[in-house]
Amino acid sequence: MITVVTGTDTGVGKTVTTAALAARSGPGTLVVKPAQTGVGTDEPDVDVVRALAGCAVAELVRLADPLAPDTAARLRGVEIPPVAAHAARIRELARAHDQVIVEGAGGVLVRLDTAGGTVLDLAAELARDHPVRVVLVTRLGLGTLNHTELAVGALRSRGLDPVLVLGSVPAELGQAERCNLAELPRVTGAPVVGALPASAGNLPPGRFRHLVPTWFTG
């Protein structure tokens, strides 16, 4: 099985969600990051996942600037592989691992290459010949209904039916957060299968792994 983790935006909690999914999947799981940007400015996502989940990781492209992958590549005049090449590499890795979890960059339509190939294109390409589950990570606060419905619509336009995970739930919910718990599945038609607390990424790895089962319902 290949799971593609994407989001409604950057900073919604994709990396911690990816780590939680990897910990939940157990031994034999590989997490793949097709394109890592901001190398040298932030801790690489694969390092965060490796520390929290204790799983194997692979990074296909590294780019210096904290920008969308295609922007970061064009800024430096760097050639990066097209989405089709990423898909081929992920299929190869999937043959050697029980579960492969692919963490995208930014949102659904963020470009992973300089030819216009997006996270959505990557998921659709993988789904041509492999079982693919798409996990869409979203916020709970004000504005999420519009962003999430747009992302779900884009995925469904390519034959991909996602499930939702709330990537960073605050300890205290305001009116918008309380309402959106019910409104998100209603307006999108997609089930909410997980909710991670905002503090999850700061937990010690052992505690993180112990709590993972309590954050998911499906």
Secondary structure, DSSP 8 states (H G I E B T S, - for coil): -EEEEEESSTTSSHHHHHHHHHHHH-TTEEEEES-B--BTTB--HHHHHHHHH--EEEE--B-SSSS-HHHHHHHHT-----HHHHHHHHHHHHTT-SEEEEE-SSSTT-BSSTT--BHHHHHHHHHTTS-EEEEEEE--STTHHHHHHHHHHHHHTTT---EEEEEEE-SS--HHHHHHHHHHHHHH---EEEEEETTGGGS-HHHHHHHGGGGB--
